[in-house]
Amino acid sequence: MTLLSERERRWRLLLGGDGQDNASMSAEDMQLDQILNALYGSDGERGADLSSSAPKVARWLGDIRERFPSSVVRVMQKDAFERLNLERMLLEPEMLEAVQPDIHLVANLMSLGHLIPERSKETARQVVRKIVEELMRKLQSSTEQAIRGSLNRAMRKQRPRHADIDWARTIRANLKHYQPEYRTIVPERLIGYGRKQPSALKEVMLCVDQSGSMASSVIYASIFAAVMASIPALKTQLVVFDTAVVDLTEKLQDPVDVLFGVQLGGGTDINKAVTYCQQQITKPQDTSFILITDLYEGGDQKQLVQRVAELKNAGVNVITLLALNDDGAPYFDKRLAQQFASLDVPTFACTPDQFPDLMAVALGGGSVADWTASQDIVMERQG
């Protein structure tokens, strides 16, 4: 029997089969078919080849890494954890060494943190560190550049002393006042920088919902917090919560420690977390408070809205992110989001790529509403 045409081959791998037409498949395609059938076989067969032991799963994970690109591997791993209930196997070192680290795997390990046995903890940390370092490489430069630029602009003076004039920026700002007959520029506006201050100029407090639905947001928020904590002119605090509140600020020098300090799941008491953060804010006029939550409140909603209003009235720059991830449109409490919007609190979902610019706008005193409009981000409106 002749081998399948390329079109027939693709349909055969996509739809699977009952083994009767294997003679028309190449040896390599038969292996691919077995790999796919182990995960996507019919209801009666699904997972039959993966359900008995971690070593089998580890071999299967190794096979998909060899035969599929990384983007496909991540999708198949995620499907395997969801369809075959493989979370328990993540507790085995052999399994952890076989998986390809991605943000969903980190979320799984975070949710299992208290169950990971001693023999697997170091392997788990290595897996988490790998994806954290990858995300840090991707996000650190853009974050530092945007925030440092914003802080520098905030320090700029309009009437600087002669020694403090930034001549390069002054010349650029006054090019329209060039006098050709004198071959010179008349600097109507001098631009400079103030003296460096010994204490932080701005403060940022991230308050992050660690309920299970917010897993990706927790990971990105933790990494951004670690990056911002490395900027000397910025004081950064990180608080996570479910029905309890945990201040992870002291762990920000190592984002892996931060992530292992997070416990995903449980209920949600946003009011309790906001109350704690309100007590920590000492310079409201210089503080940006970033609340990251889907707003499904299990605590006192009325008091929560009141506390957010108090923060706003005190001069705190309050922003609510309904999600901080790339997972698409988030689920959130529409009614409570509209109440926040009625307090003039910007409330919207944000991707990791947009977050550095958002923080630059917030720290520079710019209009978050104008920025979201420029990014085609839909903000919640008063109902």
Backbone torsions as a table, in degrees:
resi	resn	phi	psi	omega
1	MET	NA	136.8	-178.9
2	THR	-74.3	154.4	177.1
3	LEU	-66.7	155.3	-178.6
4	LEU	-66.1	147.3	171.6
5	SER	-65.1	164.0	-177.2
6	GLU	-60.5	-39.9	179.9
7	ARG	-66.0	-45.0	178.9
8	GLU	-63.9	-37.7	179.6
9	ARG	-60.4	-46.7	-178.5
10	ARG	-63.9	-42.7	178.0
11	TRP	-64.5	-37.7	-179.8
12	ARG	-63.8	-43.1	179.1
13	LEU	-69.6	-33.8	-179.5
14	LEU	-70.3	-45.3	-173.9
15	LEU	-88.8	-18.0	-176.5
16	GLY	75.2	-176.4	-179.0
17	GLY	-163.9	178.7	-177.6
18	ASP	-100.0	10.5	177.1
19	GLY	91.9	-8.3	-175.4
20	GLN	-75.7	-23.7	-177.7
21	ASP	-106.8	20.0	-177.6
22	ASN	-64.2	-25.1	-177.4
23	ALA	-64.2	-23.4	-179.9
24	SER	-88.2	0.6	-177.6
25	MET	-104.0	148.2	174.9
26	SER	-72.1	164.6	179.7
27	ALA	-61.7	-38.8	179.9
28	GLU	-65.7	-42.0	179.4
29	ASP	-67.3	-33.7	176.9
30	MET	-63.1	-38.0	176.8
31	GLN	-66.5	-42.9	177.2
32	LEU	-60.8	-41.2	-179.6
33	ASP	-62.2	-41.3	178.5
34	GLN	-64.9	-41.4	179.4
35	ILE	-61.5	-47.0	-178.0
36	LEU	-69.5	-38.2	-178.4
37	ASN	-66.8	-30.5	179.1
38	ALA	-61.5	-30.7	-178.7
39	LEU	-101.4	-41.2	-170.6
40	TYR	-113.3	19.3	-180.0
41	GLY	-64.8	178.0	-180.0
42	SER	-63.7	165.4	-175.3
43	ASP	-55.5	-35.6	-178.9
44	GLY	-73.9	-24.6	-175.7
45	GLU	-103.5	-19.4	-166.7
46	ARG	-51.4	122.9	175.8
47	GLY	78.7	5.4	-176.6
48	ALA	-60.4	-33.5	-177.7
49	ASP	-86.1	-4.0	-174.5
50	LEU	-120.8	1.0	-168.2
51	SER	-92.5	-10.1	-169.1
52	SER	-92.8	-29.6	-175.1
53	SER	-159.7	154.4	176.2
54	ALA	-62.7	-39.7	177.8
55	PRO	-56.8	-39.1	177.9
56	LYS	-63.7	-42.5	178.8
57	VAL	-64.1	-42.2	179.9
58	ALA	-60.5	-41.7	178.4
59	ARG	-65.6	-40.4	178.8
60	TRP	-63.4	-42.2	177.7
61	LEU	-62.8	-39.3	176.6
62	GLY	-64.2	-38.1	179.5
63	ASP	-64.7	-44.7	-177.9
64	ILE	-68.7	-30.1	177.4
65	ARG	-67.3	-32.1	180.0
66	GLU	-76.5	-30.0	-168.2
67	ARG	-109.1	-8.1	-178.1
68	PHE	-131.5	152.9	175.6
69	PRO	-68.1	162.9	-174.0
70	SER	-57.4	-39.7	-178.3
71	SER	-62.5	-37.6	179.0
72	VAL	-73.5	-38.0	179.2
73	VAL	-58.4	-43.4	-179.0
74	ARG	-61.7	-41.2	178.8
75	VAL	-65.0	-44.3	-178.0
76	MET	-67.1	-38.9	176.4
77	GLN	-61.2	-46.0	-179.9
78	LYS	-60.8	-44.0	178.7
79	ASP	-62.9	-38.3	-179.3
80	ALA	-64.8	-42.2	179.9
81	PHE	-64.8	-36.0	-177.6
82	GLU	-79.9	-43.0	-173.0
83	ARG	-82.7	-32.0	-173.6
84	LEU	-109.5	2.9	176.4
85	ASN	54.4	57.2	-174.7
86	LEU	-93.6	7.3	-175.9
87	GLU	-53.6	-40.5	-176.9
88	ARG	-62.2	-29.3	-178.7
89	MET	-74.7	-16.7	176.4
90	LEU	-66.7	-11.8	179.4
91	LEU	-79.9	-6.5	-178.6
92	GLU	-98.1	131.5	-179.8
93	PRO	-56.0	-40.4	-178.5
94	GLU	-59.7	-39.4	179.5
95	MET	-68.0	-45.4	-178.2
96	LEU	-61.6	-36.8	-179.4
97	GLU	-70.6	-22.0	-175.7
98	ALA	-88.5	-24.8	-174.2
99	VAL	-76.1	155.4	173.7
100	GLN	-94.1	117.6	-174.8
101	PRO	-61.1	134.4	169.7
102	ASP	-151.4	175.8	-172.3
103	ILE	-65.3	-30.9	179.0
104	HIS	-70.7	-35.9	176.8
105	LEU	-65.5	-41.9	177.8
106	VAL	-59.3	-41.8	178.2
107	ALA	-61.5	-40.5	177.5
108	ASN	-62.1	-43.7	-179.5
109	LEU	-66.6	-36.8	177.2
110	MET	-62.3	-40.9	-178.4
111	SER	-70.0	-23.0	-179.5
112	LEU	-101.4	6.1	-170.7
113	GLY	-47.2	-46.8	-175.5
114	HIS	-74.7	-10.9	-179.2
115	LEU	-98.4	-13.2	-175.5
116	ILE	-66.7	122.5	-179.9
117	PRO	-71.1	162.4	-177.0
118	GLU	-56.3	-38.3	-175.7
119	ARG	-66.0	-17.7	-176.5
120	SER	-108.9	-9.3	-172.2
121	LYS	-63.0	-43.2	-177.7
122	GLU	-67.2	-39.1	176.0
123	THR	-62.9	-42.2	178.9
124	ALA	-61.4	-41.9	179.1
125	ARG	-63.9	-39.0	179.1
126	GLN	-64.9	-39.5	178.1
127	VAL	-64.1	-46.9	179.8
128	VAL	-64.7	-41.8	-179.0
129	ARG	-61.8	-35.8	-178.6
130	LYS	-62.3	-46.6	-178.7
131	ILE	-73.3	-33.2	177.7
132	VAL	-63.9	-44.4	179.4
133	GLU	-63.9	-36.5	178.0
134	GLU	-64.8	-44.0	179.1
135	LEU	-68.8	-37.0	178.3
136	MET	-61.7	-42.7	178.6
137	ARG	-61.0	-38.1	-177.6
138	LYS	-73.9	-37.5	-169.3
139	LEU	-102.5	-23.4	-169.9
140	GLN	-65.1	-47.7	-174.9
141	SER	-61.8	-47.9	-178.0
142	SER	-65.4	-36.4	-179.5
143	THR	-67.4	-49.8	-178.9
144	GLU	-62.8	-41.8	-178.3
145	GLN	-63.1	-45.8	-178.1
146	ALA	-65.8	-43.7	-175.0
147	ILE	-74.2	-43.4	178.5
148	ARG	-60.9	-41.4	178.0
149	GLY	-61.5	-40.0	179.1
150	SER	-66.4	-42.2	179.5
151	LEU	-65.4	-38.9	178.7
152	ASN	-64.0	-41.2	178.8
153	ARG	-65.1	-34.6	179.1
154	ALA	-66.1	-27.8	-179.2
155	MET	-83.5	-13.4	-172.1
156	ARG	-64.5	138.9	178.5
157	LYS	-104.9	147.4	176.4
158	GLN	-88.9	-22.7	177.7
159	ARG	-127.7	66.9	-176.7
160	PRO	-75.1	156.5	170.6
161	ARG	-68.8	161.0	-174.5
162	HIS	-55.4	-40.9	-177.0
163	ALA	-71.2	-16.8	-176.8
164	ASP	-101.4	4.1	-178.1
165	ILE	-71.7	131.4	172.5
166	ASP	-92.5	97.6	-170.4
167	TRP	-67.8	-35.4	-179.0
168	ALA	-61.3	-47.5	179.6
169	ARG	-71.7	-34.1	178.5
170	THR	-62.8	-44.0	-179.9
171	ILE	-64.0	-45.4	-179.7
172	ARG	-61.6	-38.4	-177.8
173	ALA	-71.7	-18.3	-174.3
174	ASN	-117.8	17.4	-179.4
175	LEU	-60.2	-30.8	-179.6
176	LYS	-68.4	-12.1	179.6
177	HIS	-101.2	20.4	178.6
178	TYR	-65.3	132.9	-179.5
179	GLN	-107.6	99.2	-174.0
180	PRO	-61.3	-34.3	-178.2
181	GLU	-66.9	-26.6	177.8
182	TYR	-104.1	-4.7	-179.0
183	ARG	52.1	48.0	-179.4
184	THR	-151.5	168.3	178.0
185	ILE	-109.1	135.8	174.4
186	VAL	-94.7	106.9	-176.0
187	PRO	-79.3	92.3	179.3
188	GLU	-71.7	-24.8	-179.2
189	ARG	-130.0	117.9	177.8
190	LEU	-92.0	136.5	-179.3
191	ILE	-120.3	133.9	178.5
192	GLY	-154.8	-176.9	179.4
193	TYR	-120.1	144.7	175.9
194	GLY	-75.6	171.9	176.3
195	ARG	-65.6	144.6	177.2
196	LYS	-62.7	135.9	-179.6
197	GLN	-92.1	145.4	-179.0
198	PRO	-70.5	-24.1	-179.0
199	SER	-108.8	167.4	-179.3
200	ALA	-61.7	136.4	178.8
201	LEU	-77.6	-37.8	-175.9
202	LYS	-129.3	154.7	177.6
203	GLU	-126.2	141.9	177.2
204	VAL	-127.0	131.5	174.6
205	MET	-123.2	118.4	174.8
206	LEU	-99.3	124.4	180.0
207	CYS	-117.7	110.3	-164.9
208	VAL	-119.0	127.4	175.7
209	ASP	-71.6	121.4	-179.4
210	GLN	-105.1	23.4	172.1
211	SER	-65.5	158.3	-170.3
212	GLY	-55.1	-34.5	-177.5
213	SER	-70.4	-13.2	-176.4
214	MET	-102.6	17.6	-170.9
215	ALA	-55.0	-51.6	-178.4
216	SER	-63.4	-38.3	179.5
217	SER	-63.9	-38.7	178.3
218	VAL	-61.6	-43.0	-177.5
219	ILE	-64.5	-49.8	-179.8
220	TYR	-64.3	-41.5	-179.7
221	ALA	-62.6	-39.5	-179.9
222	SER	-64.3	-41.3	-179.5
223	ILE	-69.6	-42.7	176.7
224	PHE	-62.6	-38.1	179.0
225	ALA	-63.4	-40.6	178.8
226	ALA	-64.2	-40.7	178.2
227	VAL	-62.9	-48.3	-177.9
228	MET	-65.7	-31.9	178.7
229	ALA	-65.8	-19.7	179.5
230	SER	-83.8	-5.7	179.9
231	ILE	-91.1	113.1	-172.4
232	PRO	-57.7	-34.2	-175.3
233	ALA	-83.1	9.4	-176.6
234	LEU	-130.7	129.8	174.3
235	LYS	-99.0	119.7	-175.0
236	THR	-117.7	134.4	175.4
237	GLN	-126.3	144.9	179.1
238	LEU	-127.8	124.6	178.6
239	VAL	-126.6	131.2	175.4
240	VAL	-117.4	156.6	-175.3
241	PHE	-154.8	153.6	160.2
242	ASP	-130.0	-104.8	168.7
243	THR	-91.5	-10.6	173.6
244	ALA	-113.6	161.8	-179.2
245	VAL	-118.1	129.3	-179.5
246	VAL	-126.4	123.9	177.6
247	ASP	-92.1	113.6	-176.6
248	LEU	-103.7	14.9	-175.9
249	THR	-56.5	-40.4	-177.0
250	GLU	-67.4	-14.8	-178.2
251	LYS	-97.8	2.8	-170.6
252	LEU	-67.0	-14.1	177.7
253	GLN	-69.0	-17.1	178.4
254	ASP	-137.9	103.4	-177.3
255	PRO	-61.8	-23.6	176.4
256	VAL	-66.1	-41.9	175.4
257	ASP	-61.2	-37.9	178.6
258	VAL	-61.0	-48.6	-176.1
259	LEU	-65.3	-35.3	177.5
260	PHE	-78.1	-7.4	173.1
261	GLY	-90.2	-5.7	179.0
262	VAL	-90.8	140.2	175.5
263	GLN	-124.7	100.8	-176.9
264	LEU	-69.7	148.2	176.1
265	GLY	107.0	-174.5	179.4
266	GLY	85.1	-173.7	-178.8
267	GLY	-82.4	-165.5	-177.2
268	THR	-142.0	123.5	174.8
269	ASP	-129.0	84.7	-176.9
270	ILE	-66.1	-39.7	-178.8
271	ASN	-59.0	-41.8	179.4
272	LYS	-62.0	-41.9	-179.7
273	ALA	-67.7	-43.5	179.9
274	VAL	-65.1	-36.5	176.9
275	THR	-60.2	-45.6	178.7
276	TYR	-61.3	-47.2	-177.6
277	CYS	-64.2	-38.2	178.7
278	GLN	-58.5	-37.4	-179.9
279	GLN	-71.7	-21.7	-178.0
280	GLN	-88.3	-17.3	-175.4
281	ILE	-80.1	118.8	-177.6
282	THR	-107.4	-20.5	-179.9
283	LYS	-128.1	75.5	-173.5
284	PRO	-56.3	-37.9	-177.8
285	GLN	-66.2	-21.5	-177.4
286	ASP	-109.7	14.0	-173.4
287	THR	-114.5	132.5	169.4
288	SER	-104.5	121.4	-178.4
289	PHE	-106.7	112.6	-176.4
290	ILE	-106.2	106.9	179.1
291	LEU	-96.2	118.3	-176.5
292	ILE	-112.6	106.1	-173.9
293	THR	-163.6	155.8	174.4
294	ASP	-86.2	1.6	173.8
295	LEU	67.4	17.6	172.0
296	TYR	-83.0	92.1	-171.2
297	GLU	-86.6	128.0	173.9
298	GLY	-99.0	-6.1	180.0
299	GLY	-100.0	-145.6	-174.5
300	ASP	-89.0	101.4	-177.1
301	GLN	-64.8	-42.5	-177.3
302	LYS	-61.9	-44.3	-179.8
303	GLN	-69.6	-33.6	177.0
304	LEU	-59.7	-49.7	179.6
305	VAL	-60.5	-39.0	179.0
306	GLN	-63.3	-42.4	-178.5
307	ARG	-68.3	-38.6	177.0
308	VAL	-63.4	-39.6	176.5
309	ALA	-62.4	-39.4	178.4
310	GLU	-63.6	-41.0	177.6
311	LEU	-62.0	-45.0	179.1
312	LYS	-61.3	-45.2	-178.3
313	ASN	-65.6	-26.9	178.8
314	ALA	-79.1	-8.9	178.9
315	GLY	102.6	4.0	178.4
316	VAL	-71.4	138.6	175.7
317	ASN	-84.6	98.4	-174.6
318	VAL	-97.5	129.1	177.0
319	ILE	-132.5	134.2	177.1
320	THR	-111.4	122.3	175.5
321	LEU	-104.3	119.6	-179.3
322	LEU	-74.7	-17.6	174.4
323	ALA	-166.2	151.4	173.4
324	LEU	-131.9	76.7	-176.6
325	ASN	-163.0	-177.9	178.4
326	ASP	-109.5	22.8	-171.0
327	ASP	-86.7	8.1	-179.7
328	GLY	93.7	-168.9	-176.9
329	ALA	-62.0	128.3	-176.3
330	PRO	-84.4	159.2	168.3
331	TYR	-91.9	136.3	-179.3
332	PHE	-158.3	166.9	179.7
333	ASP	-78.8	102.8	-174.8
334	LYS	-62.8	-40.9	-176.1
335	ARG	-65.1	-45.3	-179.9
336	LEU	-68.3	-35.3	176.8
337	ALA	-61.2	-39.6	178.4
338	GLN	-67.7	-34.2	176.1
339	GLN	-65.6	-40.3	176.3
340	PHE	-62.4	-42.4	-179.9
341	ALA	-61.6	-33.9	179.3
342	SER	-66.7	-19.1	176.1
343	LEU	-89.7	6.3	-176.5
344	ASP	66.4	34.2	174.2
345	VAL	-97.8	114.6	176.8
346	PRO	-57.6	126.7	-175.0
347	THR	-134.8	115.0	-174.4
348	PHE	-167.1	169.7	174.8
349	ALA	-95.0	149.8	-173.8
350	CYS	-139.0	141.7	175.2
351	THR	-90.8	160.0	177.6
352	PRO	-58.7	-34.2	179.9
353	ASP	-67.7	-27.9	-178.6
354	GLN	-86.5	-20.3	-171.4
355	PHE	-61.2	-43.3	179.3
356	PRO	-56.7	-43.8	179.3
357	ASP	-67.2	-36.5	176.3
358	LEU	-58.9	-46.0	-179.3
359	MET	-66.2	-34.0	177.5
360	ALA	-63.6	-42.1	178.5
361	VAL	-65.7	-45.7	-178.0
362	ALA	-62.5	-45.2	-177.5
363	LEU	-73.9	-25.9	-180.0
364	GLY	-87.0	0.6	179.1
365	GLY	77.0	19.0	-180.0
366	GLY	-81.5	178.4	-178.8
367	SER	-87.8	113.7	177.1
368	VAL	-65.6	-35.6	178.9
369	ALA	-61.4	-44.3	178.6
370	ASP	-65.1	-38.3	-179.5
371	TRP	-65.5	-45.4	179.5
372	THR	-61.7	-37.4	178.0
373	ALA	-63.2	-38.8	179.3
374	SER	-69.2	-23.0	-179.6
375	GLN	-97.5	3.6	-175.9
376	ASP	58.4	34.1	175.4
377	ILE	-91.9	132.3	-179.5
378	VAL	-89.9	116.5	176.2
379	MET	-89.5	148.9	174.9
380	GLU	-68.7	146.6	-178.9
381	ARG	-119.1	159.2	178.3
382	GLN	-61.3	132.3	-177.7
383	GLY	-73.6	NA	NA
